[in-house]
Amino acid sequence: EFEFPEGASINAGVLQNTSITSIVIPQGVTTIGQNAFYGCENLATVTFPSTLTRIEGGAFSYTALTSLHLPDGVEFIGHSAFRECNVLETVTMTDSVTTMDDNAFDHCDILRSVTLSDQIETIGLQTFSQCKKLETIHLPASLKTIGNDAFQYCESLRSVTLPEGVERIGSLAFRGCGALEAVVLPASVKEISGGYGNDAAFNSCGNVTLYVKAGSYAQQYAIDG
């Protein structure tokens, strides 16, 4: 176990590509720097301090974390922060998280369970792309935008209910979700990008059924498609 001394800063790349298996981040640390533990392929456990507010881009990419429980107070998850954590199965975050950047959990191959913050407004580009074991996800009422490729190739995803308030669904957002059977689209949706061709939001989704509100944009999209 590697334990940082009290008062330490977790700077960019501080232990990148090392063989550590466990770390304790001390109280007082507010930010884990970019790529701080990137490529630590044996890193399986992390103890976070209650003072933590930011996890910068790539901080835990390519590590061996199996579960992730972020402490209350974390507000920001950076670009690719947990990308290709290939044994990560569960993610739990509290409602303090307001920003989850692009590719945050991209290619987490066996991720099965995700509890999102009720403050997140955007699920960005490829945030959960190729999380092939993800079967269900509860989307928060705060959500407004689902970015391009956000859930592409989530091959086990069976149903999605978008909360009232979602306005935009990006192109290829659910591409290749072959097991997807049902998507509930609220009346608040104003844009589904990508049209009906190769860039369609629901491209290669097999026999998915869209459930829509009468008179809504989503209904017209379903009819035209």
C-alpha positions, 0 to 999 in steps of 0.5 A: 500500500502506498500512502502519501504523506500529509499535506502532499499534492497529487500532481499530474503524472505523479505515479503514472505507469508504476506497479502500485496496488493500493493507495491512500490519498490523505485528507486535505487533498482537493485535486487528483492531477491529470494522469496521476495514476494512468497506466497503473495496471495493478492498482486495485484499491484507492482510499479517497479523502472527504476533501476531494473535489476534482479528479482530472483527466486520465487520472485512473485510466488503465487501472485495476479498480473493481469498484468506485465509490466517490465521496460526497464533495467530488464535483468534477470527473475529467476527460477519460478519468476512468477510461479502460478500467477493464475490471471495473464493475460498479460506479457510485457517485453522490449528488455533489458531482456536477460535471462528468467529462467526455470518455469518463468511463469509455471502454470499461468492459465489464461495468454493470452498475452505475449510480449517477449524480442527480446534478449532472446535466450532460453525458458527453461524448463516448462517456459510456462507450463500449461498456459492453456489460452495462444492462441498465442505467438510471438517468437523473432528472437533471439531465439535458443532453446525451452526447454523440456516441455516449452509449455506443456499443453498450451491447447488454443495454436493454432499456432506457428511460430518458427523464423529462427535461432531456432536450438533445440526443447526439448522433450515434448515441446508442449505436450498436446497442443490439439488445436494446428493446425499449427507449422512452423519449420525453416530450422535452426532446427537441433534437435527435441528431444524425438523421436516419442514416449511418449517423442515426442516434439509434443506428444498429439497435435491432428491434428497438421500440421508441415510446413517445408522447403524442404531438411531440418532436420525438413522435415525429422523429419515430414516424419519419424514421 
